[in-house]
């Protein structure tokens, strides 16, 4: 009620400067960022599929682009984002469902494991892709 002289006794939501940094906070922020990054990766994959459907000339151009070092780096980063978003999404399922993993130490440990898993899983995907080709 603006102007009535009444003040709300509830505390304001804390700002980032108030919170002490922890791994669960970083995992939550990265989870949101990887969600956005996956959209851009989906556009790249869609462009590749459209080139594939457009014929051999279009696919040859897309193949040259996608085999460039920078494109491979972008695809690896996209794979890391997908794997992290997957692992962190599973963590959120456990938080929402059976309410497991809320202890701060366990939550931080799971966040660290999710970061490691995402890099190792993306590396495994890339290793398989290299072996398969």
Secondary structure, 3 states (H helix, E strand, C coil): CCCCCCCCCCCCCCCCCCCCCCHHHHHHHHHHHHHHHHHHHHHHHHHHHHHHHHCHHHHHHHHHHHCCHHHHHHHHHHHHHHHHHHHHHHHHHHHHCCCCCCCHHHHHHHHHHHHHHHHHHHHHHHHHHHHHC
